[in-house]
Amino acid sequence: MNKIYSRILILGNALLLSVSCLDKTPGDYIPIDNGMASVTDAEQIVNGIYNTLKSGSLYSGYLTLCPDIQCDLVHAVQGNSNSYVNIWQWDILSSNSYIESVYAGLYAVIGQCNYYLDKVAGLKASLTDDVKIQQLDALTGETYFCRALAYSELIKLFCKAYEPESAENELGVVLATSYFDEKPAQRDNLKNSWLQVISDLSEADKLLDPADNSFDAVYAKNGAVHALWARVALYMQDWDAAIEHSSVLIDDNADAYRLADCNSRYNSSTSLLQYLWNDDASYENIFKLGYTSTSYGSPIGSVFLNFTRDFYYYYPDFVPSQSALDLYQSADQRYNCYFRSLQTGYSHQLNWPLLIKYYGNEALIALKIYHVNMPKVLRLSEQYLIRAEAWCHKGNFAKASADLSTLRAARFTTGGNISVNESNWLETISEERVRELYMEGFRLMDLKRWHMGFERQEQASCVAEGGSLKIEADNPLFVWPIPRNELEAPGSQIQPNESNR
C-alpha cells in the first residue's frame, strides 16, 4: 500500500496537460527536453497518465456523467445551474465544451502514452539491473493498458456501435501510436480502431504479471487488462472472448476479487456495499483512480447534490427519473446506497430521492472536501453483467441466470434470484445494468449497441423542455459529434460524424 500511495503523491509533478487541437500527433504538451533517462522518470510519466485520467474532463466528471445524463436516467430540476442541460436536451453541437474536453482529454492520455512508448526501448536497452528491467516492463504494461482504455472510450462515444459485417466501412478514430512521427490527422475505420485496443491489451497482458492481482488497485494490474478486454469483446460482439476474459476475473481470480455483499459488514453500521461507495474501497474494485487529500479529482457528486451552496439544503441540477427509481425492489440495497429522499432548497421545495452514490468520500469530507469520490473504472459487478449478456447471445440462459442471480444475491437482503429466457433476456439485462451501473457512464453506449431508443416523461418541479422527450433508435446523436476545432485545425483530414452540425 505504501508503494501505491507514494506513486500517487507525485502525480502532480509529472506532465502538464494541454487541450490543444490535434493538428498532428496528439500530446504536444509534454516537456520533451526532460527526456526519460531512468526508471524513476518512466514512473513519473506513468503517474502523469493516471493524473490525466482522473481530471474533471474524464472519469471524475464529463466522461462519466454526460453519457448517462443524455439518456433516460435523470431529469433537470427547475432552478438548476444550467450545467449539462444542453446534453440532457439533446441540443448537442460540435462546439459543446464538455464534448471538446472529453475528446481532448482522452487524446492527452494517448499522447502521454505514446511519448512513453516511443522512449521506453532506448531506456530499457541502457539497463542492466534485472529488478529495474522488471519494474520498467510493468510500467510499460500499465501504459499499454491506459492507451487501450483511452481509445476504448473515444470509440465508445465518437463512433457507431460495432457491427462485424460493416465495421470496416464505418468511421473509427484517429489512431496515433507514436508521439514523434508526424502524420495527417485522419480517422481509421471502426474495425481497425477496436483492433488497436485489442493489440494494446495483448501487449499489456504480456507485461503485467497474472499472479500479481489484488483488489482496490490504483494502478493497472493484469486483472484490469482482462476486465477491459471483456468489455471491449462485448462491444465487438465477440461473445466467446467476453466470456473468456470475464471468467478470468470471476473464476480464476476469485481469491483476489469478490462482490461487495450488502449482507456482510465492514463494521457494525456499514455493509461492504455501503463501504464501496462511502469510502471508495472494496474487494470488488479491479481498478480505481486513487485520491489523497492533496491529489484528487473533480467533485463528481456536486451536480446531484450541491449542498455547499448554504450547507443546509440541497440544490441538485438533476434528480433521478421515476422510471429508473421504479426498477429497484424493496430488498435491493443498491437503492439505499444510491438514493436518499432529501429536501431541496429551491422555491418549489422539491423533496425527492436524490443520488447519493457520489455523496463524497468520508475521509475527504472530514477534511471539508465535498462531493468527491474515487472513480471505480473497472468493477467485478460489470464482469458478471458482461458474462451474463454474452451467455444470452450464445443461448445459454441457465448460465446467464446464474451470473445475474449471483450479482443480485450480493445486492439483496433476501432473494435476488432471477431467470432469463429467449424472450426476456435483453430487457432484463438492460434493467439490471441500470440498477447496478447507474450514472457510471454506460447507458448511452448500451442503448446505441442494442439499437434502442427511449422516452422521457415529465416530472414535477423539473424542466419542461427536454422533460418530455422521445429519442428513436439509432438517432445520429447517439454518436457524439467530432469537435469543431478538430475538424477546422490546420492540416486536419478528420471526417465529421453525421451528428456534426
C-alpha positions as a printed Julia matrix, in Angstrom:
501×3 Matrix{Float64}:
   0.0     0.0     0.0
   2.89    2.38    0.72
   4.15    1.92   -2.84
   0.71    2.66   -4.25
   0.28    5.93   -2.43
   3.88    7.06   -2.84
   3.2     6.9    -6.57
   0.03    8.96   -6.25
   1.71   11.68   -4.22
   3.98   12.63   -7.13
   1.22   12.7    -9.72
   1.03   16.46   -9.7
   4.74   16.76  -10.51
   4.58   14.76  -13.72
   3.42   16.03  -17.11
   1.48   19.16  -17.97
  -1.85   18.83  -19.74
  -2.92   20.83  -22.75
  -6.17   20.55  -24.67
  -4.94   21.97  -27.93
  -6.19   20.72  -31.29
  -4.84   17.51  -32.75
  -3.15   19.19  -35.67
  -0.58   16.4   -35.67
   0.26   13.61  -33.26
  -1.61   14.46  -30.02
   0.38   15.31  -26.93
   2.35   18.46  -27.69
   2.18   19.43  -24.01
   4.93   17.01  -22.96
   8.26   18.62  -21.99
  10.47   16.76  -24.47
  13.7    18.18  -23.09
  13.15   16.36  -19.81
  13.51   13.03  -21.6
  13.09    9.62  -19.96
  16.53    8.73  -18.68
  15.66    6.49  -15.73
  13.02    4.18  -14.32
  12.09    6.99  -11.96
  11.44    9.24  -14.96
   9.33    6.49  -16.52
   7.33    6.11  -13.31
   6.64    9.85  -13.2
   5.33    9.78  -16.75
   3.02    6.87  -15.99
   1.8     8.64  -12.86
   1.09   11.64  -15.06
  -1.12    9.44  -17.23
  -3.18    8.41  -14.19
  -3.35   12.05  -13.16
  -4.86   12.97  -16.51
  -7.39   10.13  -16.28
  -8.77   11.49  -13.02
  -9.32   15.01  -14.38
 -12.74   16.63  -14.45
 -12.85   16.18  -18.21
 -12.65   12.43  -17.82
 -13.53    9.97  -15.04
 -14.25   12.47  -12.27
 -16.54   14.49  -14.5
 -17.68   14.76  -18.09
 -16.67   11.32  -19.37
 -18.64    9.62  -16.61
 -21.62   11.96  -16.35
 -22.51   13.12  -19.86
 -23.41    9.72  -21.41
 -25.92    8.93  -18.65
 -27.31   12.45  -18.31
 -28.02   12.34  -22.05
 -30.25    9.29  -21.68
 -33.24    8.23  -19.61
 -31.8     8.23  -16.1
 -32.26   11.8   -14.79
 -34.35   14.96  -15.08
 -33.1    18.55  -14.92
 -34.52   20.42  -11.93
 -36.12   23.85  -12.25
 -33.58   26.37  -10.95
 -30.56   24.28  -11.95
 -27.2    25.9   -12.71
 -27.53   25.0   -16.42
 -24.68   22.5   -16.21
 -25.11   19.67  -18.73
 -28.63   20.8   -19.66
 -27.87   21.03  -23.39
 -26.57   17.46  -23.27
 -29.76   16.37  -21.48
 -31.95   18.16  -24.02
 -30.09   16.57  -26.94
 -29.06   20.05  -28.15
 -25.53   18.84  -28.81
 -23.29   20.88  -31.08
 -19.77   20.18  -32.28
 -18.69   23.22  -30.24
 -20.03   21.76  -26.98
 -17.38   22.39  -24.33
 -18.0    19.11  -22.49
 -17.5    17.07  -25.64
 -14.43   19.09  -26.63
 -12.94   18.44  -23.19
 -13.6    14.69  -23.29
 -12.09   14.37  -26.76
  -9.03   16.45  -25.88
  -8.59   14.76  -22.51
  -8.58   11.25  -23.98
  -6.1    12.24  -26.67
  -3.98   13.87  -23.97
  -3.77   10.45  -22.29
  -2.89    8.86  -25.63
  -0.19   11.47  -26.24
   1.39   10.76  -22.86
   1.28    7.02  -23.53
   2.82    7.47  -26.97
   5.65    9.58  -25.57
   6.45    6.86  -23.03
   6.23    4.03  -25.58
   8.46    5.88  -28.05
  11.09    6.33  -25.33
  10.96    3.07  -23.43
  13.01    0.86  -25.78
  16.02    3.15  -25.51
  15.75    3.27  -21.73
  15.37   -0.49  -21.43
  18.45   -1.06  -23.6
  20.51    1.01  -21.14
  19.5    -1.04  -18.09
  21.5    -3.95  -16.66
  19.68   -4.43  -13.35
  17.07   -7.2   -13.69
  14.87   -5.69  -10.98
  14.76   -2.33  -12.75
  14.0    -4.07  -16.06
  11.06   -5.85  -14.42
   9.85   -2.56  -12.96
  10.09   -0.93  -16.37
   8.23   -3.79  -18.04
   5.39   -3.41  -15.54
   5.21    0.33  -16.2
   5.12   -0.37  -19.92
   2.26   -2.81  -19.41
   0.35   -0.15  -17.48
   0.94    2.33  -20.31
  -0.4    -0.03  -22.96
  -3.46   -0.59  -20.77
  -4.05    3.15  -20.33
  -3.79    3.76  -24.07
  -6.27    0.94  -24.69
  -8.61    2.44  -22.1
  -8.46    5.92  -23.66
  -9.03    4.61  -27.18
 -11.92    2.41  -26.0
 -13.66    5.47  -24.52
 -13.11    7.52  -27.68
 -14.56    4.78  -29.87
 -17.47    4.24  -27.5
 -18.52    7.9   -27.68
 -17.48    9.15  -31.11
 -18.2     6.09  -33.28
 -21.16    3.93  -34.18
 -21.81    0.63  -32.49
 -19.68   -2.2   -33.83
 -21.39   -4.5   -36.32
 -18.98   -7.17  -37.6
 -20.29   -7.15  -41.16
 -19.93   -3.37  -41.64
 -17.17   -2.27  -39.23
 -14.55   -1.94  -41.97
 -16.76    0.59  -43.73
 -17.59    2.73  -40.68
 -15.54    5.6   -39.32
 -13.33    4.88  -36.35
 -10.98    7.3   -34.59
  -7.63    8.9   -35.37
  -5.09    6.24  -34.45
  -1.91    7.91  -33.25
   0.57    5.36  -31.95
   3.73    7.49  -31.93
   4.43   10.8   -30.28
   7.23   11.87  -32.6
   6.14   10.6   -36.03
   4.0    13.18  -37.8
   1.12   12.02  -39.96
  -2.13   13.61  -41.1
  -4.98   13.57  -38.61
  -7.34   11.16  -40.33
  -9.78    8.62  -38.95
  -9.18    4.92  -39.46
 -12.09    2.53  -39.85
 -14.06    1.2   -36.9
 -12.68   -2.34  -37.12
  -9.06   -1.19  -37.07
  -9.8     1.18  -34.22
 -11.08   -1.61  -31.99
  -8.25   -3.89  -33.13
  -5.79   -1.26  -31.9
  -7.38   -1.52  -28.47
  -7.07   -5.3   -28.57
  -3.44   -5.02  -29.66
  -2.62   -2.75  -26.73
  -4.4    -5.05  -24.3
  -2.46   -8.0   -25.67
   0.83   -6.17  -25.05
  -0.27   -5.22  -21.56
  -1.24   -8.83  -20.82
   2.27   -9.99  -21.74
   3.93   -7.48  -19.43
   1.71   -7.46  -16.33
   2.16  -10.46  -14.04
  -1.08  -12.52  -13.84
  -0.05  -13.64  -10.35
   0.14  -10.04   -9.13
  -3.52   -9.17   -8.78
  -5.19   -7.54   -5.82
  -8.44   -5.7    -5.22
  -8.67   -1.9    -4.94
  -5.65   -1.36   -7.19
  -4.98    2.28   -8.06
  -2.74    1.37  -10.95
  -3.4    -1.2   -13.63
  -2.71   -4.84  -12.9
  -3.26   -7.87  -15.09
  -6.83   -8.19  -13.85
  -7.64   -4.74  -15.21
  -6.44   -5.85  -18.64
  -8.87   -8.76  -18.71
 -11.71   -6.63  -17.32
 -11.33   -4.06  -20.09
 -10.83   -6.81  -22.68
 -14.13   -8.41  -21.62
 -15.9    -5.07  -22.03
 -14.36   -4.48  -25.45
 -15.2    -8.02  -26.57
 -18.82   -7.44  -25.58
 -18.9    -4.23  -27.61
 -17.35   -6.09  -30.56
 -19.92   -8.91  -30.3
 -17.17  -11.45  -29.63
 -19.17  -13.43  -27.09
 -16.58  -16.16  -26.57
 -13.84  -13.64  -25.78
 -16.17  -11.73  -23.45
 -16.86  -14.92  -21.51
 -13.18  -15.91  -21.51
 -11.88  -12.64  -20.12
 -14.68  -12.02  -17.63
 -14.14  -15.55  -16.34
 -10.52  -14.66  -15.55
 -11.88  -12.19  -13.01
 -14.88  -14.15  -11.76
 -13.41  -17.65  -11.58
  -9.62  -17.63  -11.95
  -9.12  -14.71   -9.56
 -11.86  -15.49   -7.07
  -9.29  -15.15   -4.27
  -8.45  -11.6    -5.39
 -11.85  -10.1    -6.26
 -15.22  -10.53   -4.57
 -18.54   -8.74   -4.86
 -19.34   -6.2    -2.16
 -22.03   -8.07   -0.25
 -24.75   -5.97    1.36
 -25.24   -8.75    3.93
 -21.62   -8.66    5.11
 -20.38   -5.92    7.42
 -17.35   -3.67    7.31
 -18.29   -2.54   10.78
 -21.43   -2.5    12.92
 -23.0     0.36   10.98
 -21.68   -0.17    7.44
 -22.14   -3.02    4.98
 -19.48   -3.89    2.43
 -21.74   -2.47   -0.28
 -22.06    0.82    1.6
 -18.32    0.9     2.2
 -17.73    0.58   -1.55
 -19.47    3.93   -2.14
 -18.93    5.78    1.15
 -15.21    5.06    1.39
 -14.36    4.0    -2.19
 -12.79    0.74   -1.03
 -13.85   -2.8    -1.83
 -12.79   -6.29   -2.81
 -14.92   -5.55   -5.87
 -12.72   -2.78   -7.28
 -10.46   -4.12  -10.01
  -9.06   -0.71  -10.94
  -9.88    2.67   -9.47
  -8.25    6.08   -9.62
  -6.7     6.75   -6.24
  -7.08   10.06   -4.45
  -5.32   11.6    -1.48
  -6.09   14.76    0.47
  -3.66   16.68   -1.77
  -4.32   14.95   -5.08
  -7.91   14.29   -6.12
 -10.33   14.76   -8.98
 -13.34   16.98   -9.52
 -16.47   16.89   -7.31
 -18.48   14.45   -9.39
 -21.39   14.44   -6.92
 -21.96   18.18   -7.0
 -24.38   18.06   -9.92
 -26.68   15.71   -7.96
 -26.46   17.33   -4.52
 -24.68   20.7    -4.27
 -25.21   21.17   -0.54
 -22.21   23.51   -0.45
 -24.37   26.46   -1.54
 -25.62   27.01    2.01
 -24.66   23.75    3.8
 -28.29   23.31    4.8
 -30.37   22.39    1.76
 -29.53   20.55   -1.43
 -29.6    22.24   -4.84
 -29.24   19.41   -7.39
 -29.05   20.14  -11.09
 -30.5    16.7   -11.82
 -32.66   14.21   -9.96
 -33.23   10.53  -10.78
 -36.02    9.73  -13.21
 -39.02    7.99  -11.73
 -38.66    5.27  -14.36
 -35.17    4.47  -13.08
 -36.2     4.52   -9.42
 -39.07    2.13  -10.2
 -36.6    -0.55  -11.32
 -35.42   -1.24   -7.75
 -37.22   -3.7    -5.49
 -37.6    -3.16   -1.74
 -34.95   -5.75   -0.86
 -32.42   -4.27   -3.28
 -29.88   -2.44   -1.13
 -28.47   -0.61   -4.12
 -31.43    1.73   -3.79
 -30.43    2.69   -0.26
 -26.78    3.08   -1.3
 -27.55    5.15   -4.37
 -30.59    7.26   -3.37
 -31.99    9.13   -0.39
 -35.07   11.35   -0.15
 -33.81   14.82    0.72
 -35.25   18.31    0.84
 -34.04   20.73   -1.84
 -33.62   24.42   -1.18
 -35.39   25.56   -4.32
 -38.52   27.72   -4.11
 -40.6    24.8    -5.4
 -39.4    22.79   -2.36
 -38.94   19.56   -4.24
 -38.34   16.64   -1.91
 -37.14   13.7    -3.98
 -34.82   10.67   -3.86
 -31.51   12.35   -4.73
 -28.46   10.49   -5.99
 -26.06    9.96   -3.07
 -23.84    7.45   -4.86
 -21.33   10.29   -5.2
 -22.07   11.99   -1.88
 -18.35   12.06   -1.2
 -15.53   10.02    0.26
 -15.92   10.12    4.05
 -12.22   10.68    4.7
 -12.22   13.65    2.33
 -15.48   15.03    3.76
 -13.77   15.07    7.17
 -11.22   17.4     5.56
 -14.04   19.58    4.14
 -13.5    18.27    0.61
 -17.04   17.66   -0.59
 -18.76   15.65   -3.34
 -15.51   13.87   -4.29
 -15.39   10.1    -4.89
 -12.7     7.96   -6.46
 -13.73    6.76   -9.94
 -14.18    3.0    -9.98
 -13.16    2.41  -13.59
 -13.48   -1.38  -13.52
 -15.57   -3.34  -11.04
 -16.29   -7.05  -10.68
 -20.03   -6.49  -10.9
 -19.69   -5.31  -14.5
 -17.93   -8.58  -15.33
 -20.95  -10.57  -14.15
 -23.17   -8.4   -16.34
 -20.84   -8.81  -19.32
 -20.68  -12.57  -18.98
 -24.42  -12.89  -18.47
 -25.13  -10.91  -21.63
 -22.6   -12.93  -23.62
 -24.17  -16.19  -22.38
 -27.55  -14.91  -23.57
 -26.21  -14.25  -27.05
 -24.94  -17.83  -27.1
 -28.32  -19.15  -25.97
 -27.12  -20.41  -22.6
 -29.78  -18.78  -20.45
 -29.13  -21.03  -17.46
 -25.58  -19.72  -17.06
 -26.75  -16.16  -17.7
 -29.39  -16.53  -14.98
 -26.78  -17.91  -12.58
 -24.47  -14.93  -13.12
 -27.27  -12.4   -12.69
 -28.52  -14.18   -9.58
 -25.01  -14.23   -8.07
 -24.7   -10.48   -8.55
 -28.17   -9.81   -7.16
 -27.56  -12.06   -4.13
 -24.81   -9.64   -3.13
 -27.18   -6.69   -3.52
 -30.42   -8.03   -1.99
 -31.07   -8.58    1.69
 -33.25  -11.53    0.71
 -33.98  -13.2    -2.59
 -32.48  -11.79   -5.74
 -32.72  -14.88   -7.9
 -33.74  -14.07  -11.45
 -34.28  -16.11  -14.59
 -33.83  -15.05  -18.21
 -35.01  -16.7   -21.38
 -35.05  -16.05  -25.1
 -37.94  -13.6   -24.9
 -36.97  -11.5   -21.87
 -33.19  -11.52  -21.65
 -32.48   -8.17  -23.31
 -35.0    -6.26  -21.2
 -33.72   -7.99  -18.08
 -30.07   -7.28  -18.85
 -30.89   -3.67  -19.71
 -32.71   -3.1   -16.44
 -30.04   -4.84  -14.36
 -27.29   -2.74  -15.93
 -29.23    0.4   -14.97
 -29.69   -0.83  -11.4
 -26.03   -1.69  -10.99
 -24.22    0.89  -13.12
 -26.49    3.91  -12.57
 -24.69    7.16  -13.54
 -21.36    5.43  -14.22
 -21.35    6.34  -17.92
 -22.63    3.18  -19.64
 -26.2     3.94  -20.68
 -25.57    5.81  -23.94
 -23.36    3.04  -25.29
 -25.78    0.35  -24.13
 -28.71    1.91  -25.97
 -26.57    2.53  -29.03
 -25.26   -1.02  -29.32
 -28.7    -2.52  -28.63
 -30.24   -0.16  -31.23
 -32.79    1.02  -28.68
 -34.33    4.45  -28.16
 -36.03    5.82  -25.07
 -38.82    8.11  -23.94
 -38.88   10.53  -21.03
 -41.98   11.53  -19.11
 -42.22   14.93  -17.4
 -41.63   15.12  -13.65
 -42.84   17.67  -11.11
 -40.55   20.64  -10.49
 -38.33   19.62  -13.39
 -37.55   21.47  -16.61
 -40.28   21.03  -19.2
 -38.11   21.46  -22.31
 -36.48   18.05  -22.57
 -38.54   16.55  -19.77
 -40.88   15.0   -22.3
 -38.63   13.61  -24.98
 -38.75   10.67  -27.35
 -35.5     9.53  -28.96
 -35.71    6.92  -31.68
 -33.2     4.1   -32.0
 -30.06    4.99  -33.98
 -30.59    8.72  -33.65
 -27.38   10.32  -35.04
 -26.63   11.93  -31.66
 -26.04    8.55  -30.08
 -22.67    9.18  -31.75
 -21.15   12.39  -30.44
 -20.03   14.98  -33.0
 -16.32   15.39  -33.6
 -15.35   18.72  -32.01
 -15.39   21.56  -34.5
 -11.9    22.74  -33.51
 -10.53   19.33  -34.54
 -12.24   19.45  -37.92
 -11.06   23.0   -38.61
  -7.48   22.65  -37.34
  -4.8    23.43  -39.98
  -3.98   20.29  -41.95
  -6.78   18.25  -40.38
  -8.27   15.5   -42.53
 -10.64   14.28  -39.82
 -14.04   13.31  -41.22
 -17.13   14.54  -39.32
 -19.9    12.39  -37.91
 -23.49   12.52  -39.06
 -24.23   14.36  -35.81
 -21.86   17.22  -36.66
 -23.71   20.47  -37.26
